[in-house]
């Protein structure tokens, strides 16, 4: 229990606990995995007993119809004509209904990214009235240059190849 108030770097690790059981208590018959299982089981109990357990909180999300959407854009591996190929999947999902529009392309360039948006809003029949949240844009941004935060996008393939 004293470990809870000790600075983080001075708390007992599983390795240190195991070594102390052997050195100070002569428990040479206990194995490291057994001590590990015990510690994983006992640690939450100790935190609960001392009132330091993380609180279990659930915050329900509410979304109005047509108000918000989420966008994810990332690479996926697909088997195309027997060969593994990296493609990029654009996902546009409405938060209220869960309706999602997906579009795959061979490019992660801005053109494919914008075409994904256009395809989604045309299929959905409009633009969300609130906000669009972007989850993963690593596929769109190839690198951030220096301290200026200027970005270089991944190159586009010739027109028509990523449709």
JOVEN-V210492 format. One line per field, one symbol per residue. phi: phi as a letter, one per 40 degrees, with the letter a starting at -180 (. if undefined). psi: psi as a letter, one per 40 degrees, with the letter a starting at -180 (. if undefined). A space follows every 10 residues. Layout:
phi=???
psi=???
This chain:
phi=.cdcccddcb cccdcccdcc ccccbgcccc cdcccccccc ccdccccccc gbccccbbbc cbbcdgcbab bbaacbbbcb fgbcbcbbbc bbbccccgcb bbabacbbcd dccccccddc ccccgibdcb bbcbcbbdcc ccabcfccgc bbcccccddg cbc
psi=ddddeiidee ihiddddddd ddddefgeei iddddddddd ddddddddde feihihhhhi hhhihediih hihiiihihh feihhhihhh hhhhdddehi hihiieieid dddddddddd dddeeiiieb ihhhdheddd hdihhaeeei ihiiiiiihd df.
